[in-house]
């Protein structure tokens, strides 16, 4: 444990017999040294007590919860099988100029480890729920590399901090991985389908160079008795229901995001870029990591583009601005959309269309509870029918494909570590307590003679992030006002 020279850190050391759902992981206490000597590739409580509480590996998520997650994954695997999860690549903008690193959500969910060029393996050894090994292979400590790129946690920390049963240098995987695969009957991973998009990582994983083109897929092919299956369905089942800690993180993100958006409504901005910068600043200054995704700041007809992200136009006259923006906290996101008049007052057509959409949104939000016995697809049908009826009352011709044109997206999606969480999880499954979704009906009226002239060019979406509860919805984003009377009062 002295390999890192970290004589003061309270390491979260997993001892299998003592780290169970009913008992916390043991922690080892060593002799004190200054916090300045502690060097890791991510914040920990001992180095960043303003960001993490004691016992947390990432903000809001404890070492014990990560151990429970690995146990759930192992329980989902057959005996003598493995699950392989890879860290994300560092993406480069140009040359050696890189983007801010964003960890692969599945890898982060299982490990809490927030560095690139790493691999996790859950190896199911026997019938018992705890009869598995957690392997974590990471970049070794390297003074020269760390001078340029910042501290690495290193191999020793993979054991002492991140509780790996077996830890090692990721550069040694070409020798280690084939043997692990050969002794496994089944391999669950999503790597083969993405191997070509992770070329830098594959070099570490498979050890190939221009004279040795044997990659990860070939390692699988060499293990003739081993079958390879997708991990995605298993991870979706594990991730789709959120823990209390995850829900708290998402509520924190929702609270900060909602307050920032409400504050933005109070202010007059000359254009989209100013509003974009304001929200970015507010998210970070109030304790969040920053934006959860590239925001949509769409003034006027720009709102007719669902994923408009240029955010560089000026505001004009009495047009609406559609803002789809949310903050991230501890890796967990919130997703909010609000639409409001840039001058603070709705015109009559804007008011009529907005009130109709808000009525539909309220109705769908009220059904975000387990005892309503609904699915995301059922909620979408309810929203579509409600919008169709409302448009008809406003004088729209809703025959044929009108609804598909005016409401071209689904009413909601799962949220969590991803903006579109648990990708591929069926939308026709009954919603359960602990699942978190968005409800976001919208109408986007093209500048076309098919539609009433006074509504043309208006785009409105109203979106909240919600956690399904047994009898009532838990709305993460209530601080973002959405009633017309409240929006207009902000400028009075």
NUBAGU-950138 format. One record per residue (C-alpha): x, y, z; residue in three letters. Coordinates in steps of 0.05 Angstrom, whole numbers, plus 5000, padded with zeros to 4 digits. Layout:
<atoms>
XYZALA;...
</atoms>
This chain:
<atoms>
500050005000UNK;506050465005UNK;507250434930UNK;503651094920UNK;506551414983UNK;499451535008UNK;500251435082UNK;493951815103UNK;488451605056UNK;482651205085UNK;482350675031UNK;475750335017UNK;478449615018UNK;473349085000UNK;473748455042UNK;468847965011UNK;466447685077UNK;465048375104UNK;462448765044UNK;455348535035UNK;448548885025UNK;447748875101UNK;454749085122UNK;459249655098UNK;465949565066UNK;471849575114UNK;476450175110UNK;483850175127UNK;486850775164UNK;494150945156UNK;498951455186UNK;497452185170UNK;500752595116UNK;498853255082UNK;493153225033UNK;497553564982UNK;501552924975UNK;495452534952UNK;495252474877UNK;489652134840UNK;486452164771UNK;479852404801UNK;477252754863UNK;476552344927UNK;474052564996UNK;481152595023UNK;483453064968UNK;476853424953UNK;472653435017UNK;468654004987UNK;466253544932UNK;465552854964UNK;463352605032UNK;467252075070UNK;466051385039UNK;464151654970UNK;467951454908UNK;464351954863UNK;459752514887UNK;453752224922UNK;455551494908UNK;459151084961UNK;464150514954UNK;458850054983UNK;453850244929UNK;459050094875UNK;460249414908UNK;452649284907UNK;452449454833UNK;457948954817UNK;454348434858UNK;447948554818UNK;451748484753UNK;455147844777UNK;448347564799UNK;445747674728UNK;451447254698UNK;451746504692UNK;457346134728UNK;464046114692UNK;462446734652UNK;465347434649UNK;462948134634UNK;467948604601UNK;467149364604UNK;471949864575UNK;473150584594UNK;471751124542UNK;477251394497UNK;479952084505UNK;477252454443UNK;481652934405UNK;479353584373UNK;485553644330UNK;492753424337UNK;494253374411UNK;488453824432UNK;483353394469UNK;476153474491UNK;474253434563UNK;474052694582UNK;467352364592UNK;467351664620UNK;463351094589UNK;457051064632UNK;456850304639UNK;464150284660UNK;463150864709UNK;456850544737UNK;460549904755UNK;467350174777UNK;466950914796UNK;473550974760UNK;473951604718UNK;480151524674UNK;481151294602UNK;484950684577UNK;482150214630UNK;478549554630UNK;473849234681UNK;472148494684UNK;466848174728UNK;468547434731UNK;462946984758UNK;466346404794UNK;460746024829UNK;453446004848UNK;453746484907UNK;451847214897UNK;458747434923UNK;462646884887UNK;465847324835UNK;472247714822UNK;472648444802UNK;478648574756UNK;480849284742UNK;486549424693UNK;488850154691UNK;494550594669UNK;500550544715UNK;503551134751UNK;508251504703UNK;511652144727UNK;513352384656UNK;506252274630UNK;503052574692UNK;507353204684UNK;503453344620UNK;496653024631UNK;495653044706UNK;495752514760UNK;493751794748UNK;490851364803UNK;495150774785UNK;494850024797UNK;495350044873UNK;489550514878UNK;485350054834UNK;485649574893UNK;485950034952UNK;481050574931UNK;476650244878UNK;476449564913UNK;478749124855UNK;480048394875UNK;485148354819UNK;488648984791UNK;493949074739UNK;497349484687UNK;492949554626UNK;499049474582UNK;499548754605UNK;492648564580UNK;495148214517UNK;498047684563UNK;492547684615UNK;486047734576UNK;486547124530UNK;487246664591UNK;481246984626UNK;477046894563UNK;479346174552UNK;477045954621UNK;470246284610UNK;464345934577UNK;460846594560UNK;463347304551UNK;458547884558UNK;461048524527UNK;459249064478UNK;466449164456UNK;466648754391UNK;461349194359UNK;465049824378UNK;472249594370UNK;473450014308UNK;471350654345UNK;476050524403UNK;482450444364UNK;486850784415UNK;484250354471UNK;484649714430UNK;492149824422UNK;492649754498UNK;487649184500UNK;490348754444UNK;497448984439UNK;497349024363UNK;501749454319UNK;502549494243UNK;506448834244UNK;501448484291UNK;494148604271UNK;491248114321UNK;485648514354UNK;480448384407UNK;475748044359UNK;481247544342UNK;482247394416UNK;474847204419UNK;475446774356UNK;481346404386UNK;477146194446UNK;473145674407UNK;469045434466UNK;467246134489UNK;460846464464UNK;460347224461UNK;453747564480UNK;451648294486UNK;452148604555UNK;447449184538UNK;440848834558UNK;443748634625UNK;446449324640UNK;439849644620UNK;436049214670UNK;440949394725UNK;441350134710UNK;434150304693UNK;431750304766UNK;435450834805UNK;437850794877UNK;436251314929UNK;443251604920UNK;442351664844UNK;435551994854UNK;438652504902UNK;444052674851UNK;438852774797UNK;434553204843UNK;440653634858UNK;441953724784UNK;434653874772UNK;434354394828UNK;440554764803UNK;438254734731UNK;431154954746UNK;433455554787UNK;438255764732UNK;432955734678UNK;427956124721UNK;433356644733UNK;434656674659UNK;427256834647UNK;428157454691UNK;433557744647UNK;433658064579UNK;438757754532UNK;440558034465UNK;441657354434UNK;442356604441UNK;449856614457UNK;448757074517UNK;443356614546UNK;447656004533UNK;453556304570UNK;449056514628UNK;446455814639UNK;453355504634UNK;455855984687UNK;449955864734UNK;450455114729UNK;457755114749UNK;457455664801UNK;451955304839UNK;455554644848UNK;454254244786UNK;459553964739UNK;456854374681UNK;451954254624UNK;449453544617UNK;449253614541UNK;450054134487UNK;444154594501UNK;438854824452UNK;437955584456UNK;433255704398UNK;430056384386UNK;424056444339UNK;423955964280UNK;430455644303UNK;425955264352UNK;423154874292UNK;429654484291UNK;429253974347UNK;436753934360UNK;438654654342UNK;445354784377UNK;448655354338UNK;446155834391UNK;448856444355UNK;442756844331UNK;440057494357UNK;433257544389UNK;428057944352UNK;421658294374UNK;416557874410UNK;418957184390UNK;419456594437UNK;425956254457UNK;426055504467UNK;431355284518UNK;433154554525UNK;438654544578UNK;440454174641UNK;446254094689UNK;450153474709UNK;451853294780UNK;456452714798UNK;455552454727UNK;447952464733UNK;443952904687UNK;437453294686UNK;433653474623UNK;429254094621UNK;425854484565UNK;422355144574UNK;419555634523UNK;418456364539UNK;417757044504UNK;424257414498UNK;420758074516UNK;417157764576UNK;410057764549UNK;406457234508UNK;402557434446UNK;395557144439UNK;397556584391UNK;403656414433UNK;399356394495UNK;394055954464UNK;398955444437UNK;403155444500UNK;397155334546UNK;394754754503UNK;401654414506UNK;402254544581UNK;395554214594UNK;397853594558UNK;404553594594UNK;401153664663UNK;396553074646UNK;402352624627UNK;406652824687UNK;400852644733UNK;401051934706UNK;408451834723UNK;407151374781UNK;407350624787UNK;399950544805UNK;397950884739UNK;400250244703UNK;402950604642UNK;408750524594UNK;412751064558UNK;409250864493UNK;402450934527UNK;404351624553UNK;406451804482UNK;399751604455UNK;396152004509UNK;400452614492UNK;399352534417UNK;391852484424UNK;391653074472UNK;395753504425UNK;391553304366UNK;385153494402UNK;388154144425UNK;390754334356UNK;383954194326UNK;380754674376UNK;385855204356UNK;383755144283UNK;389054664256UNK;387254164203UNK;389653524238UNK;387953034182UNK;393052554153UNK;400152614179UNK;399053284213UNK;400853034283UNK;407252694259UNK;409553354227UNK;407753804285UNK;409953314340UNK;415652914309UNK;418952614371UNK;417152144427UNK;414152444490UNK;419652174535UNK;425951764547UNK;429651464605UNK;434851894640UNK;440551764689UNK;448051754675UNK;446051864602UNK;441252374573UNK;438151784537UNK;439451274591UNK;439250514584UNK;439250564508UNK;434850054475UNK;430849904538UNK;423649774514UNK;418750344518UNK;412949864519UNK;414649604589UNK;410649824649UNK;414050394686UNK;416550204756UNK;418250604818UNK;425450854814UNK;425550924739UNK;426951634715UNK;424251934651UNK;422652584615UNK;415852834594UNK;416653324536UNK;410853454490UNK;412153984437UNK;409154304375UNK;413354594319UNK;409354964266UNK;412855024198UNK;412155654157UNK;407355304110UNK;400355504085UNK;397654844111UNK;397655144181UNK;393955754211UNK;398056374193UNK;398456654264UNK;401756014290UNK;406955934235UNK;414155954257UNK;412655804330UNK;416255224365UNK;414455054437UNK;416754474480UNK;415654384555UNK;419853844589UNK;420953604660UNK;425353044689UNK;421352584733UNK;422351974778UNK;416851454780UNK;414351344851UNK;409050854877UNK;403351354882UNK;405952034860UNK;411052304810UNK;417452614837UNK;419053194792UNK;426453364794UNK;425654034758UNK;420054404795UNK;424455024804UNK;423855184730UNK;417255564727UNK;412555394670UNK;405855724685UNK;404656334640UNK;402756774699UNK;409256594734UNK;413556694672UNK;410657384658UNK;411057594732UNK;418657494730UNK;419358124688UNK;414358554727UNK;
</atoms>
